[in-house]
Structures are given as C-alpha cells and as structure tokens.
C-alpha cells in the first residue's frame, strides 16, 4: 500500500450501497435485503444509536447450521456492537482499528453519524500483512493452551518477515498488537474466564507493540485468581508481564466498574496521590480485548475534560524528563548506546496522550492523538508533525534493531548503538532527538 493511500481517508475505500435494517426485522427479511442489494453484509440499526452487522457467514453458521428459524429477529444473529470508524479517518488508522479488534469489516460512519458503508480488511491491508492476519486467526482458533503457545511461537518469525518485506513499522506494530490482544483474549477464554472483562493497556493498546514490549493488562470485575493464571499462559507464549506489576495479576488492576470510576475520580482530583498521573496514563490507554467492552478510559477522559490541573501535571511529566540534558548530548556525546524508548519515544507518547485528552478525543494511538491535538490547537501543527515524524523514524530504527537481535538469537532491548546505524539513520535519529528536545522545551513553558 502506497504512503499516499495510507494517508487518504477510509471513505475512499468504503463500499457503499450496503443494506441497513432495523434490529427487529426477521432473518428472512435480512437475507432478502442482502440478496436484492447483492451484498454479503447487512448493517443492523439497534436501539441507542448502536450498529451491528450480519454477514453471509453469520447466516450459514448461526441460522442454517444452528437450525434457527428464519422468523427470528436479525438481532439474534447480528454481531453487536459493530466496530465503527469515521469516514475521515486515514486508511492506515482504520486498518489498525480492524487489526486491533480482530474484525474483517468496519462500519464507516459519515459526519452525521449515519452509515456511509463498510470497509473490508482485504481493502485496508496490503498483501504483505496477510501472514500477520493469518497468525491472529490461528490464535483465535486455538483449541487448547498448547495450541495457543504453538501459534504464538510464530510471532517472531512473522515480525521478521514483515520487517524484511519493508512493511511500514506502524503496520508491523499494529499486527503484533492485534496478535497479542487476541492471545490475551483467547488465554482467558481457554481458562474459562469472561474475556469481556479483560483490558490491555500500554503499547499493545496503542497498537505500537514491538518485540521488547511487555504486556500491561487490567480487569473489570471482582477479585479473581484468573489474572495470575492468564499471565502464566502468556509467559508460556513468550509474552512477559509488565515488570512494574501493571497487570491483572495484581489486585490493584482488578476493580469493578464503580471501583474503577471512583479511582479515576480520585486520581484526577489529586494526581499526586496513589501515583495518580501514572495510573491515569494507564487508564487512558486501556482498551477492552473484546470490542464494545467497558474501559476506564471513558470516565478518565470525561473527568480530565474539566480538570485543567491534572492535565497540566500530565504535560509536566512529559516535558521534564530531559529538561537539563539534551537528547542529542545523551545520544552522541556521553554514551555508546541510547535507550531510544526512554529517551525519545516515551516523551512523544506522553505529550501525545496529553494532547489527545486535552482535545477531548478518544484516539488511542500516538500519531492519531497528535493529529487531533493539532486540530484542536492544543499543539501547533508544526510540533505535532515533528513529533509524528520523529515517532515514525525512531520506531522504524527501534524495530530494525530488535529484528536484528531476533535474527541473531540475542535478547531484544531498546539500546541502540548509533555506530551500528547507516549514516542516513544516524542523521535521522540525531534530527529526531533534537526536534523532540525542542518541542519538550517549548511545551515546558505551558506546564508552568
């Protein structure tokens, strides 16, 4: 997929003329509407401005094979809620949404919230990504924990293959994140837990996972031993838990909806208590592994909209990491290696998170948060563009570095040695370091 096509709005790839039916029409009526429209999909209009979808495959599996009467309401066989995207969302972001949700079609909404049509996975993803989607399918269909472990054993080779095929790093990390999310969900299901209670956070939730990334999780519900059990399976799959215990194996990250909402309110009211800024960051990134599930990101965004003091502290945290020593000094004068995650990527991610929530948008990925921050004039367009380009450059270099380690059988890390890079990449990393440091210094004035 060309770069210009990736940046074009998803409306350019949307298939229109898809039939729409109310949730109370019969299965027979739905099938008739699909036949007349020559469509393999029907969008279902459910109460409360919620959309669902029914496909030919659903009719075969859930009606014919299950022996369900065609007089049953179509809502009985629809997938609800459908995963939706706005028509102006870039194709690359829509593809990441589809990958993360593990769905093969998105319902595309126009500016008024009506249905414009559907976007299919086959149109959104380049052929090079098919190996990644095939692996995700293998994870979703794993019949046992051993099958799941075996499937996940192919994740490194798929990552190498995608990187060697010069697939954009954002697509590689989106594929990895979708596989990891599917693994968390399938592990919970295989152990008999309710997967809809599980959340991922951090880089996996932002669709920015690389081989060195750990897995941050949480649960929505009462106390349960399932957190430790699921993470034990994830460890067997080669997916390490967050070393700072930000996982559902810790009681701190297992709460009911009311408990999560109350905790979020407390962190917003006093971000200094209970490591509030850190917890808010995790809450804002949190995403359910089952589409449509509840996540603490919802109350966190709502509470922060009216809490300028808490947003100010988020910005302060994002701009004080390297306030005295420039990133360029650390990269090229005082060390043989540089932790590109801590030194460059983390400040960009943190600034983007602040910009996204300050703009009142629910975007999760770093580039999308920067874009919406610029649209809302929270960030200048120049700063947002600089940070987005720097993020892309450093993620590409970071992924290359880790793929080389995988190829050589070495442990993966974020410690890049500039002398190992090509002259062009050294120059790009130098420029990214200087640019990010400059935006940090400028943004620090806003955080005073």
C-alpha positions in Angstrom: 0.0 0.0 0.0 1.5 3.3 -1.0 2.1 6.1 1.5 -0.4 8.4 -0.1 -3.1 5.7 0.0 -2.3 5.0 3.7 -3.0 8.7 4.4 -6.1 9.0 2.4 -9.5 8.9 4.2 -11.1 5.5 4.6 -14.1 6.8 2.8 -12.0 6.4 -0.4 -12.1 2.6 0.1 -15.6 2.3 1.6 -18.1 0.0 -0.2 -21.4 1.8 -0.4 -24.9 0.7 -1.0 -24.8 -1.7 1.9 -28.4 -2.5 3.1 -29.5 -1.3 6.5 -32.2 -2.9 8.6 -33.8 -2.5 12.0 -32.9 -4.9 14.7 -36.5 -6.3 14.8 -36.7 -7.4 11.1 -36.6 -11.2 10.6 -33.7 -13.2 9.5 -35.6 -13.9 6.3 -36.1 -10.2 5.6 -32.5 -9.5 6.2 -31.4 -12.3 3.8 -33.8 -10.9 1.2 -32.4 -7.4 1.6 -28.9 -8.7 1.2 -29.8 -10.6 -1.9 -31.5 -7.6 -3.5 -28.6 -5.4 -2.8 -26.1 -8.1 -3.9 -24.3 -7.5 -0.6 -22.7 -10.0 1.7 -23.3 -7.7 4.7 -26.3 -6.1 6.3 -25.8 -3.3 8.8 -28.3 -3.6 11.7 -29.7 -0.5 13.3 -30.0 -1.2 17.0 -31.6 0.9 19.8 -29.4 3.6 21.3 -27.6 4.6 18.1 -25.7 1.3 18.2 -24.8 -0.5 14.9 -24.4 -4.2 14.3 -23.6 -6.4 11.3 -24.8 -9.6 9.8 -22.8 -11.4 7.1 -23.5 -14.3 4.8 -21.2 -16.4 7.1 -23.4 -15.5 10.1 -26.5 -16.7 8.3 -24.8 -20.0 7.5 -23.4 -20.6 10.9 -26.0 -19.1 13.2 -29.1 -19.8 11.3 -28.8 -22.7 8.9 -26.2 -24.8 10.8 -27.8 -24.0 14.2 -31.3 -24.7 12.9 -32.6 -21.3 13.9 -35.9 -20.2 12.4 -35.8 -17.6 9.7 -38.6 -15.9 11.5 -36.2 -15.0 14.4 -35.2 -11.3 14.7 -32.0 -10.5 12.9 -30.6 -9.1 16.2 -30.4 -12.8 17.4 -27.6 -13.5 14.9 -26.0 -10.0 14.5 -22.6 -9.1 15.8 -23.3 -6.1 18.1 -21.8 -3.7 18.6 -20.1 -3.4 15.2 -16.7 -1.8 15.1 -17.1 1.7 13.6 -14.8 4.4 12.2 -15.4 7.9 11.0 -15.2 8.4 7.3 -12.3 11.0 7.5 -10.1 8.6 9.5 -6.9 7.7 7.4 -6.8 4.3 5.9 -3.7 3.4 8.0 -5.6 4.1 11.2 -8.7 2.3 10.0 -6.6 -0.8 9.2 -5.1 -0.6 12.7 -8.6 -0.5 14.2 -9.6 -3.5 12.3 -6.5 -5.4 13.3 -6.8 -4.5 16.9 -10.5 -5.5 17.1 -9.9 -8.7 15.1 -12.7 -7.9 12.6 -12.8 -8.2 8.9 -15.1 -5.3 8.2 -15.7 -1.9 9.7 -18.8 0.1 9.6 -17.9 3.6 8.2 -19.9 6.5 9.6 -20.5 9.8 7.9 -20.2 13.2 9.6 -23.8 13.0 10.9 -23.2 9.5 12.4 -25.1 7.7 9.7 -23.8 4.7 7.8 -21.7 5.5 4.7 -20.9 1.9 4.0 -18.4 -0.8 5.1 -14.6 -1.1 4.7 -13.3 -4.6 4.3 -10.0 -5.9 5.7 -8.9 -7.1 2.3 -9.1 -3.5 1.0 -7.5 -1.9 4.1 -4.5 -4.2 4.4 -1.6 -4.8 2.0 -1.0 -8.4 0.9 2.3 -8.4 2.9 0.2 -8.3 6.1 -1.8 -11.4 5.3 0.8 -13.6 7.3 0.0 -11.5 10.3 -3.7 -11.7 10.0 -3.4 -15.5 9.4 -1.4 -15.8 12.7 -4.1 -13.8 14.5 -6.7 -16.2 13.1 -4.6 -19.2 14.4 -4.5 -17.6 17.8 -8.3 -17.0 17.8 -8.9 -20.6 16.8 -6.5 -22.3 19.3 -8.3 -25.2 20.8 -6.0 -25.6 23.8 -3.3 -23.7 25.7 -0.7 -25.8 23.9 -2.2 -24.8 20.6 -2.1 -21.2 21.7 1.6 -21.4 22.7 2.4 -23.1 19.4 0.7 -20.3 17.4 2.4 -17.6 19.4 5.8 -19.2 18.7 5.4 -17.9 15.1 5.1 -14.3 16.2 8.8 -13.5 16.0 9.2 -15.1 12.5 6.2 -13.2 11.2 7.6 -10.0 12.6 10.9 -10.6 10.9 9.1 -11.5 7.6 7.1 -8.2 7.7 10.1 -6.1 8.5 12.2 -7.8 5.8 9.4 -7.0 3.3 9.7 -3.3 4.2 6.2 -3.1 5.6 5.8 0.2 7.4 6.7 -0.1 11.1 3.3 1.2 12.1 1.7 -1.8 10.3 4.2 -4.2 11.8 3.4 -3.0 15.3 -0.3 -3.0 14.6 -0.1 -6.6 13.5 1.9 -7.6 16.6 -0.5 -5.7 18.9 -3.5 -7.5 17.3 -1.9 -10.9 17.8 -1.0 -10.1 21.5 -4.5 -8.8 22.1 -6.1 -11.9 20.6 -3.7 -14.0 22.7 -4.9 -12.3 25.9 -8.5 -12.9 24.9 -8.0 -16.5 23.9 -6.0 -17.3 27.0 -8.8 -16.0 29.2 -11.4 -18.0 27.2 -9.4 -21.2 27.4 -9.1 -20.9 31.1 -12.9 -20.3 31.5 -12.7 -16.6 32.3 -15.0 -14.0 30.9 -12.8 -12.4 28.2 -15.1 -9.3 28.1 -13.7 -8.3 31.5 -10.1 -8.1 30.2 -8.3 -4.9 29.1 -4.9 -4.3 27.6 -3.0 -1.1 28.1 0.3 0.5 27.2 1.9 -0.1 23.8 -0.3 -3.1 23.0 -3.4 -1.0 23.4 -1.9 1.9 21.4 -1.1 -0.7 18.6 2.6 0.1 19.0 4.0 -3.1 20.3 7.5 -4.3 19.3 9.4 -7.5 20.3 10.7 -5.9 23.5 7.2 -4.7 24.7 5.7 -6.3 27.8 2.0 -6.8 28.3 0.1 -4.5 30.6 -3.4 -5.7 31.5 -6.3 -5.0 33.8 -9.7 -6.5 34.5 -13.2 -5.1 35.2 -14.8 -7.2 37.9 -14.4 -8.5 41.4 -11.4 -10.3 42.9 -10.3 -13.3 40.9 -7.3 -15.6 40.6 -7.6 -15.6 36.9 -5.2 -12.7 36.5 -2.2 -14.8 37.6 -3.5 -17.9 35.6 -3.8 -16.0 32.4 -0.5 -14.3 32.7 1.1 -17.7 33.4 -0.2 -18.8 30.0 1.0 -15.5 28.4 4.5 -16.2 29.8 4.5 -19.6 28.1 3.5 -17.7 24.9 6.6 -15.6 25.2 4.7 -12.5 26.3 6.2 -11.1 29.5 4.1 -9.1 32.0 4.9 -5.5 32.9 7.9 -5.6 35.3 6.2 -2.9 37.4 3.2 -5.2 38.1 0.8 -3.2 35.9 -1.2 -6.4 35.2 -4.4 -8.2 36.2 -2.3 -10.5 38.3 -2.1 -7.6 40.8 -5.2 -6.7 42.8 -4.5 -3.0 42.1 -5.5 -3.6 38.5 -8.7 -5.6 39.1 -11.7 -3.4 40.0 -15.4 -3.3 39.4 -16.8 -0.5 37.1 -17.7 1.5 40.2 -14.3 1.0 41.7 -12.5 2.0 38.5 -14.7 5.0 38.2 -14.1 6.0 41.8 -10.4 5.5 41.5 -10.2 7.6 38.3 -12.1 10.4 40.1 -9.6 10.3 42.9 -6.6 10.4 40.6 -8.0 13.4 38.7 -8.8 15.2 42.0 -5.3 14.6 43.4 -2.8 13.3 40.9 0.0 13.4 43.5 -1.7 10.6 45.5 -1.5 7.0 44.6 0.8 7.7 41.6 -2.2 9.3 40.0 -0.6 10.6 36.9 0.8 7.2 36.1 -2.5 5.5 36.8 -4.4 8.0 34.6 -2.0 7.3 31.8 -2.7 3.5 32.1 -6.4 4.2 32.3 -6.4 6.4 29.2 -4.6 3.8 27.2 -6.8 0.9 28.4 -8.8 -0.9 25.7 -11.0 -4.0 26.0 -9.9 -7.1 24.3 -13.5 -7.8 23.3 -14.8 -4.9 21.2 -17.6 -3.0 22.9 -16.5 -3.7 26.4 -16.2 -1.1 29.1 -12.8 0.5 29.9 -11.7 3.1 32.5 -10.6 5.4 29.6 -14.2 6.5 29.3 -14.5 8.1 32.8 -10.9 9.2 32.7 -11.4 11.3 29.6 -14.7 12.7 31.0 -13.1 13.6 34.3 -10.0 15.2 32.8 -12.1 17.4 30.5 -12.9 19.6 33.5 -9.6 19.1 35.3 -7.0 21.5 33.9 -4.7 21.0 36.9 -4.5 17.2 36.2 -3.8 17.8 32.5 -1.1 20.3 33.5 0.6 17.7 35.6 0.4 15.2 32.7 2.2 17.7 30.5 4.7 18.5 33.1 5.6 14.8 33.4 6.0 14.6 29.6 8.4 17.6 29.4 10.7 17.3 32.4 12.4 14.0 31.6 15.3 15.6 29.6 14.9 19.3 30.5 18.5 19.8 31.5 20.4 17.4 29.3 19.5 17.3 25.6 18.7 14.1 23.9 21.4 14.8 21.4 24.1 15.0 24.1 23.0 11.7 25.5 22.9 10.1 22.1 26.1 11.2 20.6 28.5 12.6 23.3 28.0 10.8 26.6 27.2 7.2 25.8 27.9 4.5 23.3 24.3 3.4 23.3 20.9 5.1 23.7 17.7 3.9 25.2 15.5 5.2 22.4 12.3 4.2 24.2 13.0 6.2 27.4 15.0 9.0 25.6 12.8 9.8 22.6 9.7 7.7 22.3 8.3 7.9 25.8 8.2 11.8 25.8 6.4 11.7 22.4 3.9 9.2 23.7 3.3 11.2 26.9 2.9 14.5 25.0 0.5 12.8 22.6 -1.6 11.4 25.4 -1.9 14.8 27.0 -2.7 16.4 23.6 -5.4 13.8 22.8 -7.2 14.1 26.1 -6.9 17.9 26.1 -8.5 17.9 22.6 -11.4 15.8 24.0 -10.8 13.0 21.6 -10.8 9.2 22.3 -7.9 8.3 20.0 -5.5 5.8 21.5 -2.6 5.6 19.1 0.2 8.2 19.4 0.1 9.6 15.8 -3.7 9.9 15.9 -3.5 11.7 19.3 -1.0 14.2 17.9 -3.2 14.8 14.9 -6.3 15.5 16.9 -4.2 17.7 19.3 -3.2 19.8 16.3 -6.7 20.0 15.0 -7.9 21.3 18.4 -4.9 23.7 18.5 -3.7 22.1 21.7 -0.4 21.6 19.8 0.9 23.6 16.9 0.6 21.9 13.6 4.4 22.1 13.2 5.1 20.5 16.7 2.5 17.7 16.0 4.1 17.0 12.6 7.6 17.0 14.0 6.6 14.6 16.9 4.7 12.3 14.5 7.6 12.1 12.0 10.1 11.6 14.8 8.0 8.8 16.3 7.8 7.0 13.0 11.6 7.3 12.4 12.6 6.1 15.8 10.0 3.3 15.8 11.4 2.1 12.5 15.0 2.2 13.8 14.0 0.5 17.0 12.1 -2.3 15.2 15.1 -2.9 12.9 17.4 -3.1 15.9 15.2 -5.6 17.6 14.7 -7.7 14.5 18.5 -8.0 14.1 18.6 -9.2 17.7 15.9 -11.8 16.9 17.7 -12.9 13.8 21.0 -13.4 15.8 19.3 -15.1 18.7 20.1 -12.2 21.1 17.8 -10.7 23.7 15.8 -7.8 22.4 16.2 -4.4 24.0 15.9 -0.6 23.3 19.6 0.2 23.5 20.5 1.3 20.0 24.2 1.9 19.2 24.4 4.8 16.8 27.6 3.4 15.3 25.6 0.4 14.1 23.3 2.5 12.0 23.7 3.7 8.5 24.8 7.3 8.1 21.3 8.3 7.0 19.7 6.7 10.0 22.2 8.2 12.4 21.3 11.6 10.8 17.6 10.9 11.2 18.0 9.8 14.8 20.1 12.9 15.5 17.4 15.1 14.0 14.6 13.3 15.9 16.5 13.8 19.2 16.9 17.5 18.5 13.4 18.0 17.4 11.8 16.2 20.3 14.0 18.1 22.8 12.9 21.3 21.2 9.2 20.5 21.5 9.8 19.5 25.1 11.4 22.8 25.9 8.7 24.7 24.2 5.9 22.7 25.9 7.6 23.0 29.3 6.5 26.7 29.3 2.9 25.6 29.1 3.3 23.3 32.0 4.5 26.0 34.4 
